Amino acid sequence: MTVHLQPENWPKWATESVEIVEANPMWGLQAQEEIRQLRELLQQLNIHRFEHIGSTSIPGLPAKPIIDLMGEVQSWEDMDLIADQLNPVGWNYVPPELDGREYRRFWVRVKDDKRAVHLHLMRPGEERWDRQIQFRDVLRQRPDLVEVYAALKAKLADENKDDREAYTAAKTDFILQVLDEGV
């Protein structure tokens, strides 16, 4: 699938600012509903494994109000077939040359011109799959780290309000420290 987007042609959601909101206890249920829909849409493509990851998967953690999901896909060759299923229901493919992350294929579900859900498709055995789950699970068990991470996210969101990539990159040291220490 070839997509030629120039920055001046990007949709609003592609450049929206970083906004952290209070934790929403409904995020988990919203994620389960999104996963249910994805399983239904993608079942014929043998995509069944999904995980709720990211800040919205950690109870009590303030976050950007975007549900992050991971799904396991067997081949990058399936993106056109996946697009046939996802595009009609509000999903947008961000090709790897724009995403800048070769290890995944990235989809954004948009509602009211804002990002509502991210889908990170990865192939079996991708190291980042396990690291995402490990980070989520450590934070779910460590309220002290949730508190530290919440403060860091608020500070970084304020400093990088108009640069999502810088915001994400600035969290890397904390994430690696949590992954290295474990529980």
The 8 nearest C-alpha neighbors of each residue, nearest first, counted from 0:
[[1, 79, 2, 78, 94, 82, 76, 92],
 [0, 2, 3, 94, 4, 79, 96, 92],
 [1, 3, 4, 0, 94, 93, 92, 97],
 [4, 2, 5, 1, 94, 97, 8, 96],
 [5, 3, 2, 8, 9, 6, 7, 97],
 [4, 6, 8, 7, 9, 3, 2, 97],
 [7, 5, 9, 8, 4, 10, 13, 14],
 [6, 8, 5, 9, 4, 10, 11, 14],
 [9, 7, 5, 6, 4, 10, 11, 3],
 [10, 8, 6, 7, 13, 4, 5, 11],
 [9, 11, 12, 13, 8, 14, 112, 7],
 [12, 10, 13, 14, 112, 15, 9, 113],
 [13, 11, 113, 15, 14, 10, 112, 114],
 [14, 12, 11, 10, 15, 9, 114, 113],
 [13, 15, 12, 11, 16, 10, 9, 161],
 [16, 14, 12, 13, 11, 17, 161, 113],
 [15, 17, 161, 160, 18, 14, 163, 162],
 [16, 18, 160, 156, 163, 161, 19, 15],
 [17, 19, 63, 16, 20, 156, 160, 62],
 [18, 20, 63, 62, 61, 17, 153, 156],
 [21, 19, 61, 62, 63, 22, 18, 64],
 [20, 22, 61, 23, 62, 19, 60, 59],
 [23, 21, 61, 59, 60, 20, 62, 24],
 [22, 24, 25, 26, 21, 59, 55, 61],
 [23, 25, 26, 22, 27, 58, 59, 28],
 [26, 24, 28, 23, 27, 29, 30, 22],
 [27, 25, 29, 28, 24, 23, 55, 30],
 [26, 28, 30, 29, 25, 56, 31, 24],
 [29, 27, 31, 25, 30, 26, 32, 24],
 [28, 30, 26, 32, 27, 31, 25, 33],
 [29, 31, 33, 27, 28, 32, 26, 34],
 [30, 32, 34, 28, 29, 33, 35, 27],
 [31, 33, 35, 29, 34, 30, 28, 36],
 [34, 32, 30, 36, 35, 31, 37, 29],
 [35, 33, 37, 31, 32, 36, 38, 30],
 [36, 34, 32, 38, 33, 37, 31, 39],
 [35, 37, 39, 33, 34, 38, 40, 32],
 [38, 36, 34, 40, 39, 35, 41, 33],
 [39, 37, 35, 41, 42, 36, 40, 47],
 [38, 40, 36, 37, 42, 41, 35, 43],
 [41, 39, 37, 38, 42, 84, 36, 85],
 [40, 42, 38, 44, 43, 39, 46, 37],
 [41, 43, 45, 44, 38, 39, 46, 40],
 [42, 44, 45, 41, 46, 40, 39, 38],
 [45, 43, 42, 41, 46, 81, 77, 80],
 [46, 44, 42, 43, 47, 41, 72, 73],
 [47, 45, 44, 42, 41, 72, 48, 71],
 [46, 48, 38, 45, 49, 42, 71, 70],
 [49, 47, 71, 70, 46, 50, 69, 38],
 [48, 50, 70, 69, 47, 34, 71, 68],
 [51, 49, 69, 68, 52, 70, 48, 132],
 [52, 50, 68, 56, 67, 30, 69, 49],
 [53, 51, 56, 67, 68, 50, 135, 131],
 [54, 52, 56, 55, 67, 135, 51, 57],
 [53, 55, 56, 57, 62, 60, 52, 61],
 [54, 56, 57, 53, 66, 26, 62, 60],
 [57, 55, 52, 54, 53, 51, 27, 58],
 [56, 58, 54, 55, 139, 60, 59, 135],
 [59, 57, 60, 56, 24, 139, 22, 55],
 [58, 60, 22, 57, 61, 23, 24, 145],
 [61, 59, 22, 58, 57, 149, 145, 62],
 [62, 60, 22, 21, 20, 149, 19, 59],
 [63, 61, 19, 20, 54, 64, 55, 60],
 [62, 64, 19, 65, 18, 20, 17, 61],
 [65, 63, 62, 20, 66, 115, 19, 55],
 [66, 64, 115, 116, 63, 114, 67, 117],
 [65, 67, 116, 55, 117, 30, 115, 68],
 [68, 66, 117, 52, 53, 116, 51, 118],
 [69, 67, 51, 118, 50, 52, 117, 119],
 [70, 68, 119, 50, 49, 118, 120, 51],
 [71, 69, 49, 120, 48, 119, 121, 72],
 [70, 72, 121, 122, 48, 120, 46, 123],
 [73, 71, 122, 74, 46, 121, 120, 70],
 [72, 74, 122, 123, 71, 75, 46, 45],
 [75, 73, 76, 72, 77, 122, 78, 121],
 [74, 76, 77, 78, 73, 72, 104, 122],
 [75, 77, 74, 78, 79, 80, 73, 0],
 [76, 78, 80, 75, 79, 74, 81, 44],
 [77, 79, 81, 80, 76, 75, 82, 0],
 [80, 78, 82, 81, 77, 0, 83, 76],
 [81, 79, 83, 77, 82, 78, 84, 44],
 [80, 82, 78, 84, 83, 79, 77, 85],
 [83, 81, 79, 85, 84, 86, 80, 78],
 [82, 84, 80, 81, 85, 86, 79, 87],
 [83, 85, 81, 82, 40, 86, 87, 80],
 [84, 86, 82, 90, 88, 87, 83, 81],
 [85, 87, 90, 82, 88, 89, 83, 84],
 [88, 86, 85, 89, 84, 83, 90, 82],
 [89, 87, 86, 85, 90, 84, 108, 109],
 [90, 88, 108, 86, 87, 109, 91, 85],
 [89, 91, 108, 86, 85, 107, 88, 106],
 [92, 90, 107, 106, 86, 108, 93, 89],
 [91, 93, 106, 94, 105, 107, 90, 82],
 [92, 94, 105, 106, 98, 97, 91, 95],
 [93, 95, 96, 97, 98, 92, 104, 105],
 [96, 94, 98, 97, 99, 101, 100, 104],
 [95, 97, 99, 94, 98, 100, 101, 93],
 [98, 96, 95, 99, 94, 93, 100, 4],
 [97, 99, 95, 100, 96, 93, 94, 105],
 [98, 100, 95, 96, 97, 101, 94, 102],
 [101, 99, 98, 102, 95, 103, 104, 96],
 [100, 102, 103, 95, 99, 104, 98, 96],
 [101, 103, 100, 121, 104, 125, 122, 127],
 [104, 102, 121, 120, 101, 119, 100, 105],
 [103, 105, 120, 119, 95, 121, 106, 94],
 [104, 106, 119, 93, 118, 92, 103, 120],
 [107, 105, 92, 118, 91, 117, 93, 90],
 [108, 106, 117, 91, 90, 116, 109, 118],
 [109, 107, 90, 116, 89, 115, 114, 91],
 [108, 110, 114, 113, 115, 89, 112, 107],
 [109, 111, 113, 112, 115, 114, 108, 89],
 [110, 112, 113, 109, 114, 115, 12, 11],
 [113, 111, 110, 12, 109, 11, 114, 10],
 [114, 112, 12, 109, 110, 111, 115, 11],
 [113, 115, 109, 12, 116, 108, 65, 107],
 [114, 116, 65, 109, 108, 110, 113, 66],
 [117, 115, 66, 108, 65, 107, 67, 114],
 [116, 118, 107, 67, 106, 68, 66, 108],
 [117, 119, 68, 106, 69, 105, 120, 67],
 [118, 120, 69, 105, 104, 103, 68, 70],
 [121, 119, 70, 104, 103, 71, 69, 72],
 [122, 120, 103, 71, 72, 70, 119, 125],
 [121, 123, 72, 73, 71, 125, 124, 74],
 [124, 122, 125, 71, 121, 73, 72, 128],
 [123, 125, 126, 122, 128, 121, 129, 127],
 [124, 126, 127, 128, 123, 122, 121, 102],
 [127, 125, 128, 129, 124, 130, 131, 123],
 [126, 128, 130, 129, 125, 131, 102, 121],
 [129, 127, 131, 126, 130, 125, 132, 121],
 [128, 130, 132, 127, 131, 126, 133, 125],
 [129, 131, 127, 133, 132, 128, 134, 126],
 [132, 130, 134, 128, 129, 133, 127, 135],
 [131, 133, 135, 129, 130, 134, 136, 128],
 [132, 134, 130, 136, 135, 131, 129, 137],
 [135, 133, 137, 131, 132, 136, 178, 130],
 [136, 134, 132, 138, 133, 137, 139, 131],
 [135, 137, 139, 133, 138, 134, 132, 140],
 [138, 136, 134, 140, 139, 135, 182, 133],
 [139, 137, 141, 140, 135, 136, 145, 144],
 [138, 140, 136, 137, 57, 141, 135, 58],
 [139, 141, 138, 137, 136, 142, 182, 135],
 [140, 142, 138, 143, 144, 139, 137, 145],
 [143, 141, 145, 144, 146, 140, 138, 139],
 [144, 142, 146, 141, 145, 147, 138, 148],
 [143, 145, 147, 146, 142, 141, 148, 138],
 [146, 144, 142, 148, 143, 147, 138, 149],
 [145, 147, 149, 143, 144, 148, 142, 150],
 [148, 146, 144, 150, 149, 145, 151, 143],
 [147, 149, 151, 145, 150, 146, 144, 152],
 [150, 148, 146, 152, 151, 147, 145, 61],
 [151, 149, 153, 147, 148, 152, 154, 146],
 [150, 152, 148, 154, 149, 153, 155, 147],
 [151, 153, 155, 149, 154, 150, 156, 148],
 [154, 152, 156, 150, 151, 155, 149, 157],
 [153, 155, 151, 157, 152, 156, 150, 158],
 [156, 154, 158, 152, 157, 153, 159, 166],
 [157, 155, 159, 160, 153, 158, 154, 17],
 [156, 158, 154, 155, 160, 159, 153, 17],
 [157, 159, 155, 156, 160, 154, 166, 161],
 [160, 158, 156, 162, 166, 161, 157, 155],
 [159, 161, 17, 156, 157, 16, 162, 158],
 [160, 162, 16, 159, 17, 163, 15, 14],
 [163, 161, 159, 165, 164, 160, 166, 16],
 [164, 162, 166, 165, 17, 167, 161, 16],
 [163, 165, 167, 166, 162, 168, 169, 159],
 [164, 166, 168, 162, 167, 163, 169, 159],
 [167, 165, 163, 169, 159, 164, 168, 155],
 [166, 168, 164, 165, 169, 170, 163, 171],
 [169, 167, 165, 171, 170, 166, 164, 172],
 [168, 170, 166, 167, 171, 165, 155, 172],
 [171, 169, 168, 167, 173, 172, 174, 166],
 [170, 172, 174, 168, 173, 169, 175, 167],
 [173, 171, 175, 174, 170, 176, 169, 168],
 [174, 172, 176, 171, 175, 170, 177, 148],
 [173, 175, 171, 177, 176, 172, 178, 170],
 [176, 174, 178, 172, 177, 173, 179, 171],
 [175, 177, 173, 179, 174, 178, 180, 172],
 [178, 176, 174, 180, 175, 179, 181, 173],
 [177, 179, 175, 181, 176, 180, 134, 174],
 [178, 180, 176, 177, 181, 175, 174, 182],
 [181, 179, 177, 178, 176, 182, 175, 137],
 [182, 180, 178, 179, 177, 137, 133, 134],
 [181, 137, 180, 141, 140, 177, 138, 178]]
